[in-house]
Amino acid sequence: MGALFTWITGSRFALAVGKWAAIALAISLFLLSLRRSGERAGRLAERLENQEKVNEIQRKMLEATARRLRNRDELAKRLLDGQF
């Protein structure tokens, strides 16, 4: 049994198979890493897009607040001037 194990581990065929197996494993791990990075980038892009929408809505709300009427007198003045 010991001689068979030594022959298998020391043979050129076993070394070539081991080398190709290691290369295949490294490539598959690299591809999985790329996939995961792509998914993460997609989630970050979606989060950025949502944040930009929220910021735009908040900016519009602030602009509307800046243009609002302060009191009843301003409302009456706008109604009388026909600007409302």
Phi and psi in radians as a Rosetta constraint file:
Dihedral C 1 N 2 CA 2 C 2 CIRCULARHARMONIC -1.118 0.35
Dihedral N 2 CA 2 C 2 N 3 CIRCULARHARMONIC -0.643 0.35
Dihedral C 2 N 3 CA 3 C 3 CIRCULARHARMONIC -1.214 0.35
Dihedral N 3 CA 3 C 3 N 4 CIRCULARHARMONIC -0.653 0.35
Dihedral C 3 N 4 CA 4 C 4 CIRCULARHARMONIC -1.142 0.35
Dihedral N 4 CA 4 C 4 N 5 CIRCULARHARMONIC -0.752 0.35
Dihedral C 4 N 5 CA 5 C 5 CIRCULARHARMONIC -1.108 0.35
Dihedral N 5 CA 5 C 5 N 6 CIRCULARHARMONIC -0.744 0.35
Dihedral C 5 N 6 CA 6 C 6 CIRCULARHARMONIC -1.116 0.35
Dihedral N 6 CA 6 C 6 N 7 CIRCULARHARMONIC -0.697 0.35
Dihedral C 6 N 7 CA 7 C 7 CIRCULARHARMONIC -1.168 0.35
Dihedral N 7 CA 7 C 7 N 8 CIRCULARHARMONIC -0.725 0.35
Dihedral C 7 N 8 CA 8 C 8 CIRCULARHARMONIC -1.187 0.35
Dihedral N 8 CA 8 C 8 N 9 CIRCULARHARMONIC -0.779 0.35
Dihedral C 8 N 9 CA 9 C 9 CIRCULARHARMONIC -1.305 0.35
Dihedral N 9 CA 9 C 9 N 10 CIRCULARHARMONIC -0.425 0.35
Dihedral C 9 N 10 CA 10 C 10 CIRCULARHARMONIC -1.699 0.35
Dihedral N 10 CA 10 C 10 N 11 CIRCULARHARMONIC -0.081 0.35
Dihedral C 10 N 11 CA 11 C 11 CIRCULARHARMONIC -1.364 0.35
Dihedral N 11 CA 11 C 11 N 12 CIRCULARHARMONIC 2.694 0.35
Dihedral C 11 N 12 CA 12 C 12 CIRCULARHARMONIC -1.136 0.35
Dihedral N 12 CA 12 C 12 N 13 CIRCULARHARMONIC -0.635 0.35
Dihedral C 12 N 13 CA 13 C 13 CIRCULARHARMONIC -1.083 0.35
Dihedral N 13 CA 13 C 13 N 14 CIRCULARHARMONIC -0.803 0.35
Dihedral C 13 N 14 CA 14 C 14 CIRCULARHARMONIC -1.125 0.35
Dihedral N 14 CA 14 C 14 N 15 CIRCULARHARMONIC -0.685 0.35
Dihedral C 14 N 15 CA 15 C 15 CIRCULARHARMONIC -1.138 0.35
Dihedral N 15 CA 15 C 15 N 16 CIRCULARHARMONIC -0.715 0.35
Dihedral C 15 N 16 CA 16 C 16 CIRCULARHARMONIC -1.150 0.35
Dihedral N 16 CA 16 C 16 N 17 CIRCULARHARMONIC -0.761 0.35
Dihedral C 16 N 17 CA 17 C 17 CIRCULARHARMONIC -1.096 0.35
Dihedral N 17 CA 17 C 17 N 18 CIRCULARHARMONIC -0.745 0.35
Dihedral C 17 N 18 CA 18 C 18 CIRCULARHARMONIC -1.109 0.35
Dihedral N 18 CA 18 C 18 N 19 CIRCULARHARMONIC -0.695 0.35
Dihedral C 18 N 19 CA 19 C 19 CIRCULARHARMONIC -1.135 0.35
Dihedral N 19 CA 19 C 19 N 20 CIRCULARHARMONIC -0.799 0.35
Dihedral C 19 N 20 CA 20 C 20 CIRCULARHARMONIC -1.181 0.35
Dihedral N 20 CA 20 C 20 N 21 CIRCULARHARMONIC -0.596 0.35
Dihedral C 20 N 21 CA 21 C 21 CIRCULARHARMONIC -1.159 0.35
Dihedral N 21 CA 21 C 21 N 22 CIRCULARHARMONIC -0.708 0.35
Dihedral C 21 N 22 CA 22 C 22 CIRCULARHARMONIC -1.148 0.35
Dihedral N 22 CA 22 C 22 N 23 CIRCULARHARMONIC -0.704 0.35
Dihedral C 22 N 23 CA 23 C 23 CIRCULARHARMONIC -1.115 0.35
Dihedral N 23 CA 23 C 23 N 24 CIRCULARHARMONIC -0.781 0.35
Dihedral C 23 N 24 CA 24 C 24 CIRCULARHARMONIC -1.096 0.35
Dihedral N 24 CA 24 C 24 N 25 CIRCULARHARMONIC -0.698 0.35
Dihedral C 24 N 25 CA 25 C 25 CIRCULARHARMONIC -1.129 0.35
Dihedral N 25 CA 25 C 25 N 26 CIRCULARHARMONIC -0.759 0.35
Dihedral C 25 N 26 CA 26 C 26 CIRCULARHARMONIC -1.109 0.35
Dihedral N 26 CA 26 C 26 N 27 CIRCULARHARMONIC -0.732 0.35
Dihedral C 26 N 27 CA 27 C 27 CIRCULARHARMONIC -1.138 0.35
Dihedral N 27 CA 27 C 27 N 28 CIRCULARHARMONIC -0.762 0.35
Dihedral C 27 N 28 CA 28 C 28 CIRCULARHARMONIC -1.143 0.35
Dihedral N 28 CA 28 C 28 N 29 CIRCULARHARMONIC -0.675 0.35
Dihedral C 28 N 29 CA 29 C 29 CIRCULARHARMONIC -1.155 0.35
Dihedral N 29 CA 29 C 29 N 30 CIRCULARHARMONIC -0.656 0.35
Dihedral C 29 N 30 CA 30 C 30 CIRCULARHARMONIC -1.107 0.35
Dihedral N 30 CA 30 C 30 N 31 CIRCULARHARMONIC -0.771 0.35
Dihedral C 30 N 31 CA 31 C 31 CIRCULARHARMONIC -1.140 0.35
Dihedral N 31 CA 31 C 31 N 32 CIRCULARHARMONIC -0.694 0.35
Dihedral C 31 N 32 CA 32 C 32 CIRCULARHARMONIC -1.111 0.35
Dihedral N 32 CA 32 C 32 N 33 CIRCULARHARMONIC -0.669 0.35
Dihedral C 32 N 33 CA 33 C 33 CIRCULARHARMONIC -1.137 0.35
Dihedral N 33 CA 33 C 33 N 34 CIRCULARHARMONIC -0.719 0.35
Dihedral C 33 N 34 CA 34 C 34 CIRCULARHARMONIC -1.075 0.35
Dihedral N 34 CA 34 C 34 N 35 CIRCULARHARMONIC -0.751 0.35
Dihedral C 34 N 35 CA 35 C 35 CIRCULARHARMONIC -1.059 0.35
Dihedral N 35 CA 35 C 35 N 36 CIRCULARHARMONIC -0.790 0.35
Dihedral C 35 N 36 CA 36 C 36 CIRCULARHARMONIC -1.127 0.35
Dihedral N 36 CA 36 C 36 N 37 CIRCULARHARMONIC -0.694 0.35
Dihedral C 36 N 37 CA 37 C 37 CIRCULARHARMONIC -1.135 0.35
Dihedral N 37 CA 37 C 37 N 38 CIRCULARHARMONIC -0.673 0.35
Dihedral C 37 N 38 CA 38 C 38 CIRCULARHARMONIC -1.123 0.35
Dihedral N 38 CA 38 C 38 N 39 CIRCULARHARMONIC -0.728 0.35
Dihedral C 38 N 39 CA 39 C 39 CIRCULARHARMONIC -1.099 0.35
Dihedral N 39 CA 39 C 39 N 40 CIRCULARHARMONIC -0.739 0.35
Dihedral C 39 N 40 CA 40 C 40 CIRCULARHARMONIC -1.125 0.35
Dihedral N 40 CA 40 C 40 N 41 CIRCULARHARMONIC -0.739 0.35
Dihedral C 40 N 41 CA 41 C 41 CIRCULARHARMONIC -1.108 0.35
Dihedral N 41 CA 41 C 41 N 42 CIRCULARHARMONIC -0.671 0.35
Dihedral C 41 N 42 CA 42 C 42 CIRCULARHARMONIC -1.111 0.35
Dihedral N 42 CA 42 C 42 N 43 CIRCULARHARMONIC -0.736 0.35
Dihedral C 42 N 43 CA 43 C 43 CIRCULARHARMONIC -1.134 0.35
Dihedral N 43 CA 43 C 43 N 44 CIRCULARHARMONIC -0.699 0.35
Dihedral C 43 N 44 CA 44 C 44 CIRCULARHARMONIC -1.164 0.35
Dihedral N 44 CA 44 C 44 N 45 CIRCULARHARMONIC -0.657 0.35
Dihedral C 44 N 45 CA 45 C 45 CIRCULARHARMONIC -1.135 0.35
Dihedral N 45 CA 45 C 45 N 46 CIRCULARHARMONIC -0.713 0.35
Dihedral C 45 N 46 CA 46 C 46 CIRCULARHARMONIC -1.133 0.35
Dihedral N 46 CA 46 C 46 N 47 CIRCULARHARMONIC -0.715 0.35
Dihedral C 46 N 47 CA 47 C 47 CIRCULARHARMONIC -1.108 0.35
Dihedral N 47 CA 47 C 47 N 48 CIRCULARHARMONIC -0.724 0.35
Dihedral C 47 N 48 CA 48 C 48 CIRCULARHARMONIC -1.096 0.35
Dihedral N 48 CA 48 C 48 N 49 CIRCULARHARMONIC -0.751 0.35
Dihedral C 48 N 49 CA 49 C 49 CIRCULARHARMONIC -1.076 0.35
Dihedral N 49 CA 49 C 49 N 50 CIRCULARHARMONIC -0.773 0.35
Dihedral C 49 N 50 CA 50 C 50 CIRCULARHARMONIC -1.120 0.35
Dihedral N 50 CA 50 C 50 N 51 CIRCULARHARMONIC -0.704 0.35
Dihedral C 50 N 51 CA 51 C 51 CIRCULARHARMONIC -1.133 0.35
Dihedral N 51 CA 51 C 51 N 52 CIRCULARHARMONIC -0.664 0.35
Dihedral C 51 N 52 CA 52 C 52 CIRCULARHARMONIC -1.129 0.35
Dihedral N 52 CA 52 C 52 N 53 CIRCULARHARMONIC -0.682 0.35
Dihedral C 52 N 53 CA 53 C 53 CIRCULARHARMONIC -1.105 0.35
Dihedral N 53 CA 53 C 53 N 54 CIRCULARHARMONIC -0.773 0.35
Dihedral C 53 N 54 CA 54 C 54 CIRCULARHARMONIC -1.092 0.35
Dihedral N 54 CA 54 C 54 N 55 CIRCULARHARMONIC -0.753 0.35
Dihedral C 54 N 55 CA 55 C 55 CIRCULARHARMONIC -1.102 0.35
Dihedral N 55 CA 55 C 55 N 56 CIRCULARHARMONIC -0.689 0.35
Dihedral C 55 N 56 CA 56 C 56 CIRCULARHARMONIC -1.118 0.35
Dihedral N 56 CA 56 C 56 N 57 CIRCULARHARMONIC -0.745 0.35
Dihedral C 56 N 57 CA 57 C 57 CIRCULARHARMONIC -1.115 0.35
Dihedral N 57 CA 57 C 57 N 58 CIRCULARHARMONIC -0.764 0.35
Dihedral C 57 N 58 CA 58 C 58 CIRCULARHARMONIC -1.122 0.35
Dihedral N 58 CA 58 C 58 N 59 CIRCULARHARMONIC -0.664 0.35
Dihedral C 58 N 59 CA 59 C 59 CIRCULARHARMONIC -1.108 0.35
Dihedral N 59 CA 59 C 59 N 60 CIRCULARHARMONIC -0.735 0.35
Dihedral C 59 N 60 CA 60 C 60 CIRCULARHARMONIC -1.117 0.35
Dihedral N 60 CA 60 C 60 N 61 CIRCULARHARMONIC -0.678 0.35
Dihedral C 60 N 61 CA 61 C 61 CIRCULARHARMONIC -1.126 0.35
Dihedral N 61 CA 61 C 61 N 62 CIRCULARHARMONIC -0.718 0.35
Dihedral C 61 N 62 CA 62 C 62 CIRCULARHARMONIC -1.152 0.35
Dihedral N 62 CA 62 C 62 N 63 CIRCULARHARMONIC -0.693 0.35
Dihedral C 62 N 63 CA 63 C 63 CIRCULARHARMONIC -1.116 0.35
Dihedral N 63 CA 63 C 63 N 64 CIRCULARHARMONIC -0.715 0.35
Dihedral C 63 N 64 CA 64 C 64 CIRCULARHARMONIC -1.130 0.35
Dihedral N 64 CA 64 C 64 N 65 CIRCULARHARMONIC -0.660 0.35
Dihedral C 64 N 65 CA 65 C 65 CIRCULARHARMONIC -1.140 0.35
Dihedral N 65 CA 65 C 65 N 66 CIRCULARHARMONIC -0.657 0.35
Dihedral C 65 N 66 CA 66 C 66 CIRCULARHARMONIC -1.187 0.35
Dihedral N 66 CA 66 C 66 N 67 CIRCULARHARMONIC -0.491 0.35
Dihedral C 66 N 67 CA 67 C 67 CIRCULARHARMONIC -1.611 0.35
Dihedral N 67 CA 67 C 67 N 68 CIRCULARHARMONIC -0.038 0.35
Dihedral C 67 N 68 CA 68 C 68 CIRCULARHARMONIC -1.192 0.35
Dihedral N 68 CA 68 C 68 N 69 CIRCULARHARMONIC 2.815 0.35
Dihedral C 68 N 69 CA 69 C 69 CIRCULARHARMONIC -1.352 0.35
Dihedral N 69 CA 69 C 69 N 70 CIRCULARHARMONIC 2.432 0.35
Dihedral C 69 N 70 CA 70 C 70 CIRCULARHARMONIC -1.444 0.35
Dihedral N 70 CA 70 C 70 N 71 CIRCULARHARMONIC -0.624 0.35
Dihedral C 70 N 71 CA 71 C 71 CIRCULARHARMONIC -2.709 0.35
Dihedral N 71 CA 71 C 71 N 72 CIRCULARHARMONIC -3.089 0.35
Dihedral C 71 N 72 CA 72 C 72 CIRCULARHARMONIC -1.156 0.35
Dihedral N 72 CA 72 C 72 N 73 CIRCULARHARMONIC -0.577 0.35
Dihedral C 72 N 73 CA 73 C 73 CIRCULARHARMONIC -1.094 0.35
Dihedral N 73 CA 73 C 73 N 74 CIRCULARHARMONIC -0.744 0.35
Dihedral C 73 N 74 CA 74 C 74 CIRCULARHARMONIC -1.114 0.35
Dihedral N 74 CA 74 C 74 N 75 CIRCULARHARMONIC -0.676 0.35
Dihedral C 74 N 75 CA 75 C 75 CIRCULARHARMONIC -1.098 0.35
Dihedral N 75 CA 75 C 75 N 76 CIRCULARHARMONIC -0.822 0.35
Dihedral C 75 N 76 CA 76 C 76 CIRCULARHARMONIC -1.094 0.35
Dihedral N 76 CA 76 C 76 N 77 CIRCULARHARMONIC -0.699 0.35
Dihedral C 76 N 77 CA 77 C 77 CIRCULARHARMONIC -1.115 0.35
Dihedral N 77 CA 77 C 77 N 78 CIRCULARHARMONIC -0.765 0.35
Dihedral C 77 N 78 CA 78 C 78 CIRCULARHARMONIC -1.137 0.35
Dihedral N 78 CA 78 C 78 N 79 CIRCULARHARMONIC -0.702 0.35
Dihedral C 78 N 79 CA 79 C 79 CIRCULARHARMONIC -1.122 0.35
Dihedral N 79 CA 79 C 79 N 80 CIRCULARHARMONIC -0.709 0.35
Dihedral C 79 N 80 CA 80 C 80 CIRCULARHARMONIC -1.199 0.35
Dihedral N 80 CA 80 C 80 N 81 CIRCULARHARMONIC -0.629 0.35
Dihedral C 80 N 81 CA 81 C 81 CIRCULARHARMONIC -1.378 0.35
Dihedral N 81 CA 81 C 81 N 82 CIRCULARHARMONIC -0.244 0.35
Dihedral C 81 N 82 CA 82 C 82 CIRCULARHARMONIC 1.340 0.35
Dihedral N 82 CA 82 C 82 N 83 CIRCULARHARMONIC 0.406 0.35
Dihedral C 82 N 83 CA 83 C 83 CIRCULARHARMONIC -1.656 0.35
Dihedral N 83 CA 83 C 83 N 84 CIRCULARHARMONIC -0.029 0.35
